[in-house]
């Protein structure tokens, strides 16, 4: 006959293994769900829904609402153009990574772009002959997306091919300036010949 204590210990040990197995499966499953969720949001597979904000009237005919939509659309265009060329200019003066800066800036711009579509009902109302202004702004909104993709290509191409060359030329220009300054200091010393 077996010892009741050892038999109880085997049963407890068996249940402990089952419990730990279930716990491990739960933890691993949770880690996988969190990882997939983060990757989906980060890589753009899942878009964070745009929540809130007042939308224009269903007909899209209120001039005050249309003017606000137009102002936001014009701001998107101006900001996109300005940031592209400001970023390229900053690459010469500062040790920045244009492609990384562009990706960071683009997140906010893209959010504003989607928010404009939501608030002004551009995709929803365009082509329904409810408002010529909505149709025109929806066309511009779509063109902004194409322009953004083109500018992204310009920034990435610039970052890959020309940033290092530009910075090297900037250093050479600075070195040439240092040589000129040195010569100028020598020529202004007392007793220096010209």
PAZAPA-4460 file (N, C-alpha, C; in steps of 0.05 Angstrom, whole numbers, plus 32768, in hexadecimal, padded with zeros to 4 digits):
% residues 194
    n_x    n_y    n_z   ca_x   ca_y   ca_z    c_x    c_y    c_z   seq   type   mol
   8011   7FE9   8000   8000   8000   8000   8012   8019   8000     1      X     A
   800A   802D   7FF1   801A   8045   7FEE   8014   8058   8005     2      X     A
   8027   8069   8009   8025   807D   801E   8011   8092   8016     3      X     A
   7FFD   8099   8027   7FE9   80AD   8020   7FF6   80C9   801B     4      X     A
   800B   80CF   8029   8018   80E9   8026   8024   80EB   800A     5      X     A
   8032   80D7   8001   803F   80D8   7FE7   802A   80D8   7FD1     6      X     A
   8014   80CA   7FD5   7FFE   80CA   7FC1   7FF2   80E6   7FC0     7      X     A
   7FEE   80F3   7FD6   7FE3   810E   7FD6   7FF6   8122   7FC9     8      X     A
   8010   811E   7FCD   8024   812F   7FC1   8024   812C   7FA3     9      X     A
   8020   8114   7F99   801F   810F   7F7C   8006   811D   7F70    10      X     A
   7FF0   811B   7F7D   7FD8   8128   7F73   7FDB   8146   7F73    11      X     A
   7FE7   8151   7F88   7FEC   816E   7F89   7FFF   8176   7F74    12      X     A
   8014   8166   7F70   8028   816C   7F5C   801B   816B   7F40    13      X     A
   800A   8158   7F3B   7FFC   8156   7F21   7FEB   816F   7F1D    14      X     A
   7FDB   8177   7F31   7FCA   818E   7F2E   7FDA   81A8   7F2B    15      X     A
   7FF1   81A9   7F39   8002   81C0   7F37   800D   81C3   7F1A    16      X     A
   8014   81AD   7F0E   801E   81AD   7EF2   8007   81B6   7EDF    17      X     A
   7FEF   81AC   7EE4   7FD8   81B4   7ED3   7FD3   81D2   7ED6    18      X     A
   7FD2   81DB   7EEF   7FCE   81F8   7EF4   7FE3   8209   7EE8    19      X     A
   7FFC   8202   7EEA   8012   8211   7EDF   8010   8211   7EC0    20      X     A
   8008   81FA   7EB5   8005   81F9   7E98   7FEF   820C   7E8E    21      X     A
   7FD9   820C   7E9C   7FC3   821E   7E95   7FCB   823B   7E98    22      X     A
   7FD9   8241   7EAE   7FE3   825C   7EB3   7FF6   8265   7E9D    23      X     A
   8009   8253   7E96   801C   8259   7E81   800E   825E   7E66    24      X     A
   7FFB   824E   7E5F   7FEC   8252   7E46   7FDD   826D   7E47    25      X     A
   7FD1   8274   7E5D   7FC3   828E   7E5F   7FD7   82A5   7E5C    26      X     A
   7FED   82A4   7E69   8001   82B9   7E68   800C   82BC   7E4B    27      X     A
   8013   82A5   7E3F   801D   82A6   7E23   8008   82B0   7E10    28      X     A
   7FEF   82A8   7E14   7FDA   82B2   7E02   7FD6   82D0   7E05    29      X     A
   7FD7   82DA   7E1E   7FD5   82F6   7E22   7FEB   8306   7E15    30      X     A
   8004   82FC   7E17   801B   8309   7E0B   8017   830A   7DEC    31      X     A
   800E   82F4   7DE1   800A   82F3   7DC4   7FF5   8307   7DBB    32      X     A
   7FDE   8309   7DCA   7FC9   831B   7DC3   7FD3   8338   7DC5    33      X     A
   7FE1   833F   7DDA   7FEC   835A   7DDD   8000   8360   7DC6    34      X     A
   8011   834E   7DC0   8025   8352   7DAB   8017   8356   7D90    35      X     A
   8004   8345   7D89   7FF6   8348   7D6F   7FE7   8362   7D6E    36      X     A
   7FDA   836A   7D84   7FCC   8383   7D85   7FDE   839B   7D81    37      X     A
   7FF4   839B   7D8F   8008   83B1   7D8B   8012   83B2   7D6F    38      X     A
   8019   839C   7D63   8023   839C   7D48   800E   83A5   7D34    39      X     A
   7FF5   839D   7D39   7FE0   83A5   7D26   7FDC   83C3   7D27    40      X     A
   7FDD   83CF   7D3E   7FD9   83EC   7D40   7FF2   83FA   7D35    41      X     A
   800A   83F0   7D3D   8023   83FE   7D35   8028   83FB   7D17    42      X     A
   8022   83E5   7D0B   8028   83E0   7CEF   8011   83EA   7CDD    43      X     A
   7FFC   83F3   7CE7   7FE7   83FF   7CD7   7FD2   83EB   7CCE    44      X     A
   7FD3   83D2   7CD7   7FBE   83BF   7CCE   7FA4   83C7   7CDB    45      X     A
   7FA4   83D0   7CF4   7F8C   83D8   7D02   7F8F   83F6   7D07    46      X     A
   7F7B   8405   7CFD   7F7C   8422   7D01   7F6C   8428   7D1B    47      X     A
   7F78   8439   7D2B   7F6A   8441   7D43   7F52   8452   7D3A    48      X     A
   7F3A   844A   7D44   7F22   8458   7D3B   7F23   8476   7D43    49      X     A
   7F18   8486   7D32   7F16   84A3   7D39   7EFD   84A6   7D49    50      X     A
   7F00   84B0   7D61   7EEA   84B3   7D73   7EE4   84D0   7D78    51      X     A
   7ECB   84D6   7D7A   7EC4   84F1   7D83   7EC6   8506   7D6E    52      X     A
   7EC1   851E   7D76   7EC2   8534   7D64   7EA7   8538   7D56    53      X     A
   7EA0   8551   7D54   7E87   8558   7D47   7E8A   8554   7D29    54      X     A
   7E76   8548   7D1D   7E76   8544   7D00   7E64   8559   7CF3    55      X     A
   7E69   855F   7CDA   7E58   8572   7CCC   7E3C   8565   7CC7    56      X     A
   7E29   8576   7CC0   7E0E   856D   7CBB   7E0D   8559   7CA4    57      X     A
   7DFA   8548   7CA4   7DF7   8533   7C90   7DF8   853D   7C73    58      X     A
   7DEB   8554   7C6E   7DEA   855F   7C53   7E04   856C   7C4A    59      X     A
   7E14   8576   7C5D   7E2D   8583   7C56   7E29   859D   7C48    60      X     A
   7E15   85AD   7C50   7E10   85C6   7C43   7E14   85DF   7C54    61      X     A
   7E1A   85DB   7C6E   7E1E   85F2   7C80   7E39   85FF   7C7A    62      X     A
   7E38   8619   7C71   7E51   8627   7C69   7E65   8629   7C80    63      X     A
   7E5C   862C   7C98   7E6E   862E   7CAF   7E7D   8614   7CB3    64      X     A
   7E6F   85FE   7CB2   7E7C   85E4   7CB4   7E8F   85DE   7C9D    65      X     A
   7E86   85E6   7C85   7E97   85E1   7C6D   7EB0   85F2   7C6F    66      X     A
   7EAE   860B   7C79   7EC5   861C   7C7B   7ED9   8610   7C8F    67      X     A
   7ECF   8604   7CA5   7EE1   85F7   7CB8   7EEF   85DF   7CAC    68      X     A
   7EE0   85D0   7C9C   7EEC   85B9   7C8E   7F01   85C3   7C7B    69      X     A
   7EFB   85D8   7C6C   7F0F   85E3   7C5A   7F28   85ED   7C68    70      X     A
   7F24   85FA   7C7F   7F3B   8604   7C8E   7F4D   85ED   7C97    71      X     A
   7F41   85D7   7CA0   7F50   85BF   7CA9   7F5E   85B2   7C91    72      X     A
   7F51   85B1   7C7B   7F5D   85A5   7C63   7F75   85B6   7C59    73      X     A
   7F72   85D0   7C59   7F88   85E1   7C51   7F9F   85DF   7C64    74      X     A
   7F99   85DC   7C7E   7FAE   85D8   7C92   7FBD   85BE   7C8D    75      X     A
   7FAF   85A9   7C86   7FBD   8590   7C81   7FD0   8592   7C69    76      X     A
   7FC7   85A0   7C54   7FD8   85A4   7C3C   7FF1   85B5   7C44    77      X     A
   7FED   85CB   7C51   8003   85DC   7C59   8017   85CE   7C6B    78      X     A
   800C   85C1   7C7F   801D   85B2   7C92   802E   859C   7C84    79      X     A
   8021   858E   7C72   802F   8579   7C64   8047   8584   7C54    80      X     A
   8042   8598   7C45   8057   85A4   7C34   806D   85B1   7C46    81      X     A
   8065   85C0   7C5A   8078   85CE   7C6B   808A   85BA   7C7A    82      X     A
   807E   85A5   7C85   808D   8592   7C95   80A1   8582   7C83    83      X     A
   8098   857B   7C6B   80AA   856D   7C59   80C4   857C   7C54    84      X     A
   80C2   8595   7C4D   80DA   85A4   7C45   80E8   85AF   7C5D    85      X     A
   80DB   85B4   7C73   80E8   85BC   7C8C   80F9   85A5   7C96    86      X     A
   80EE   858D   7C95   80FC   8575   7C9E   8116   8571   7C8D    87      X     A
   8114   8574   7C73   812B   8571   7C62   8140   8586   7C68    88      X     A
   8137   859E   7C6F   814A   85B4   7C76   8158   85AE   7C91    89      X     A
   8148   85A3   7CA4   8154   859D   7CBE   8169   8588   7CBD    90      X     A
   8167   8576   7CA9   817A   8560   7CA6   8197   856B   7CA3    91      X     A
   819A   8582   7C97   81B5   858D   7C92   81C0   8599   7CAC    92      X     A
   81AF   85A7   7CBB   81B9   85B5   7CD3   81BC   85A4   7CEB    93      X     A
   81AB   8590   7CEE   81AA   8580   7D06   81AE   8562   7D00    94      X     A
   81B8   8554   7D13   81BC   8537   7D0F   81A2   8528   7D15    95      X     A
   818F   852C   7D02   8175   851F   7D05   8173   8508   7CF0    96      X     A
   8160   84F8   7CF4   8159   84E3   7CE1   813F   84EB   7CD4    97      X     A
   8140   84F5   7CBB   8128   84FF   7CAE   8112   84EA   7CAC    98      X     A
   8119   84D1   7CA6   8104   84BC   7CA2   80F6   84B7   7CBD    99      X     A
   8104   84B6   7CD2   80F8   84B2   7CED   80E7   84C9   7CF5   100      X     A
   80F1   84E1   7CF1   80E1   84F9   7CF7   80C8   84FA   7CE7   101      X     A
   80CA   84F3   7CCD   80B3   84F3   7CBC   809E   84DF   7CC5   102      X     A
   80A6   84C7   7CCC   8093   84B3   7CD7   8085   84BD   7CF0   103      X     A
   8094   84C9   7D02   8088   84D4   7D1A   8075   84EA   7D14   104      X     A
   807C   84FC   7D03   806A   8513   7CFC   8052   8509   7CED   105      X     A
   8056   84F5   7CDC   8040   84EA   7CCB   8029   84DE   7CDB   106      X     A
   8030   84D2   7CF2   801A   84C7   7D02   8005   84DC   7D09   107      X     A
   800E   84F3   7D12   7FFB   8508   7D1A   7FEC   8512   7D01   108      X     A
   7FFB   8517   7CEB   7FEF   8521   7CD3   7FDA   850E   7CC8   109      X     A
   7FE0   84F4   7CC8   7FCD   84DF   7CBE   7FB4   84DF   7CD0   110      X     A
   7FB8   84E2   7CEA   7FA1   84E3   7CFC   7F8F   84FB   7CF5   111      X     A
   7F9B   8512   7CF1   7F8C   852A   7CE9   7F7E   8526   7CCE   112      X     A
   7F8C   8518   7CBC   7F81   8513   7CA1   7F67   8501   7CA3   113      X     A
   7F69   84EC   7CB3   7F52   84DA   7CB7   7F3C   84E8   7CC6   114      X     A
   7F43   84F9   7CDA   7F30   8507   7CEA   7F20   851B   7CD8   115      X     A
   7F2E   8527   7CC5   7F20   853A   7CB3   7F0C   852A   7CA2   116      X     A
   7F13   8513   7C99   7F00   8503   7C89   7EE8   84FC   7C9A   117      X     A
   7EED   84F5   7CB3   7ED7   84ED   7CC5   7EC5   8506   7CCB   118      X     A
   7ED1   851B   7CD4   7EC1   8533   7CDD   7EB2   8540   7CC6   119      X     A
   7EBF   8541   7CAF   7EB2   854F   7C98   7EA3   853C   7C85   120      X     A
   7EA3   8522   7C8C   7E94   850E   7C7D   7E9C   850E   7C5F   121      X     A
   7EB6   8512   7C5A   7EBE   8514   7C3E   7EB9   84FB   7C2E   122      X     A
   7EC2   84E4   7C39   7EBE   84CB   7C2A   7EA0   84C3   7C29   123      X     A
   7E93   84CA   7C3E   7E76   84C3   7C41   7E65   84D3   7C2D   124      X     A
   7E6A   84ED   7C2A   7E58   84FE   7C1B   7E62   8504   7BFE   125      X     A
   7E7B   84FD   7BF8   7E85   8504   7BDD   7E78   84F3   7BC8   126      X     A
   7E72   84FF   7BB2   7E66   84F1   7B9B   7E48   84ED   7B9E   127      X     A
   7E3C   84F9   7BB3   7E1F   84F6   7BB7   7E10   850F   7BAE   128      X     A
   7E1E   8522   7BA2   7E13   853B   7B99   7E04   854A   7BAF   129      X     A
   7E0E   8547   7BC8   7E02   8557   7BDE   7E0F   8572   7BE0   130      X     A
   7E29   8574   7BDA   7E37   858D   7BDC   7E4F   858D   7BCA   131      X     A
   7E50   85A0   7BB7   7E68   85A1   7BA6   7E82   85A7   7BB6   132      X     A
   7E7F   85B6   7BCC   7E96   85BB   7BDD   7EA1   85A1   7BE9   133      X     A
   7E8F   8590   7BF2   7E97   8576   7BFE   7EA5   8566   7BE9   134      X     A
   7E9A   8565   7BD1   7EA6   8555   7BBB   7EC2   855F   7BB5   135      X     A
   7EC6   857A   7BB4   7EE0   8585   7BAE   7EF4   857F   7BC5   136      X     A
   7EEB   8583   7BDE   7EFC   857D   7BF4   7F03   8560   7BF7   137      X     A
   7EF1   854E   7BEF   7EF6   8531   7BF0   7F0C   852B   7BDB   138      X     A
   7F0A   8538   7BC4   7F1F   8534   7BB0   7F3A   853D   7BBA   139      X     A
   7F3B   8555   7BC6   7F54   855F   7BD1   7F5E   854D   7BE7   140      X     A
   7F4C   8544   7BF8   7F54   8532   7C0E   7F61   8518   7C03   141      X     A
   7F56   850D   7BEF   7F62   84F5   7BE2   7F7D   84FC   7BD6   142      X     A
   7F7F   8513   7BC9   7F99   851C   7BBD   7FAE   8520   7BD3   143      X     A
   7FA6   852A   7BEA   7FB9   852D   7C00   7FC5   8513   7C08   144      X     A
   7FB5   84FE   7C08   7FC0   84E3   7C0E   7FD5   84DB   7BFA   145      X     A
   7FD0   84DF   7BE1   7FE4   84D9   7BCC   7FFD   84EA   7BCF   146      X     A
   7FF9   8504   7BD5   8010   8516   7BD9   8020   850D   7BF2   147      X     A
   8013   8505   7C07   8021   84FB   7C1F   8032   84E3   7C18   148      X     A
   8027   84D1   7C09   8036   84B9   7C01   804F   84C1   7BF0   149      X     A
   804B   84D4   7BDE   8061   84DE   7BCD   8077   84EB   7BDF   150      X     A
   806E   84FD   7BF1   8081   850A   7C03   8090   84F6   7C14   151      X     A
   8082   84E1   7C1C   808F   84CC   7C2C   80A6   84BF   7C1C   152      X     A
   80A1   84BB   7C02   80B5   84B0   7BF0   80CD   84C3   7BED   153      X     A
   80C7   84DD   7BEB   80DC   84F1   7BE9   80ED   84F1   7C02   154      X     A
   80E0   84F1   7C1A   80EF   84F2   7C33   8100   84D9   7C36   155      X     A
   80F4   84C2   7C30   8103   84A9   7C33   811B   84A8   7C20   156      X     A
   8116   84B0   7C07   812C   84B1   7BF3   8142   84C4   7BFC   157      X     A
   813A   84DB   7C06   814E   84EE   7C10   815D   84E3   7C27   158      X     A
   814F   84D6   7C39   815D   84CA   7C51   8170   84B4   7C49   159      X     A
   8168   84A4   7C36   817A   848D   7C2E   8192   8496   7C1D   160      X     A
   818E   84AA   7C0B   81A3   84B0   7BF8   81B3   84C9   7BFF   161      X     A
   81A6   84DE   7C0A   81B3   84F8   7C0A   81BA   8504   7C25   162      X     A
   81AF   84F9   7C3A   81B4   8506   7C55   81D1   8505   7C5B   163      X     A
   81DE   84EE   7C59   81FB   84ED   7C5F   820B   84FF   7C4D   164      X     A
   8205   84FF   7C34   8214   8511   7C21   8210   852E   7C29   165      X     A
   81F7   8536   7C2F   81F1   8551   7C37   8201   8559   7C50   166      X     A
   8201   8547   7C63   820F   854D   7C7C   822D   854E   7C78   167      X     A
   8237   853D   7C66   8254   853E   7C5F   825B   8558   7C52   168      X     A
   824A   8561   7C3F   824F   857B   7C32   824E   8592   7C46   169      X     A
   823C   8590   7C59   8239   85A5   7C6E   8253   85A6   7C7E   170      X     A
   825E   858F   7C85   8277   858F   7C94   828E   859A   7C83   171      X     A
   828F   8594   7C6A   82A3   859F   7C58   82A1   85BE   7C56   172      X     A
   8289   85C8   7C54   8284   85E5   7C53   828E   85F1   7C6D   173      X     A
   8287   85E5   7C84   8290   85EF   7C9E   82AF   85EE   7CA0   174      X     A
   82BB   85DA   7C96   82D9   85D8   7C96   82E5   85EE   7C85   175      X     A
   82D9   85F3   7C6E   82E3   8608   7C5C   82E0   8623   7C6A   176      X     A
   82CB   8627   7C78   82C7   8640   7C87   82DC   8643   7C9D   177      X     A
   82E2   862D   7CAA   82F7   862E   7CBF   8312   8636   7CB4   178      X     A
   8318   862C   7C9C   8332   8632   7C8F   8332   8650   7C88   179      X     A
   831D   865A   7C7E   831B   8677   7C77   831E   8688   7C90   180      X     A
   8310   8680   7CA6   8312   868F   7CBF   832E   868F   7CCA   181      X     A
   833C   8678   7CC8   8357   8676   7CD1   836A   8688   7CC1   182      X     A
   8366   8689   7CA7   8376   869A   7C96   8371   86B8   7C9C   183      X     A
   8358   86BE   7CA1   8351   86D9   7CA8   835D   86E2   7CC2   184      X     A
   835D   86D1   7CD6   836A   86D7   7CF0   8387   86DC   7CED   185      X     A
   8395   86CC   7CDC   83B2   86CF   7CD8   83B8   86E9   7CCA   186      X     A
   83A6   86F0   7CB6   83AC   8709   7CA7   83A7   8722   7CB7   187      X     A
   8399   8720   7CCD   8393   8738   7CDD   83A6   873B   7CF5   188      X     A
   83B8   8729   7CF8   83CC   872B   7D0E   83DF   8741   7D07   189      X     A
   83EA   874F   7D1C   83FE   8764   7D17   8417   8758   7D0B   190      X     A
   8421   8764   7CF7   8439   875B   7CEA   8434   8746   7CD4   191      X     A
   841B   873F   7CCF   8415   872C   7CBA   8416   8739   7C9F   192      X     A
   8420   872C   7C8B   8422   8737   7C70   840A   872E   7C60   193      X     A
   8402   8740   7C4F   83EA   8739   7C3F   83F1   8735   7C22   194      X     A
***
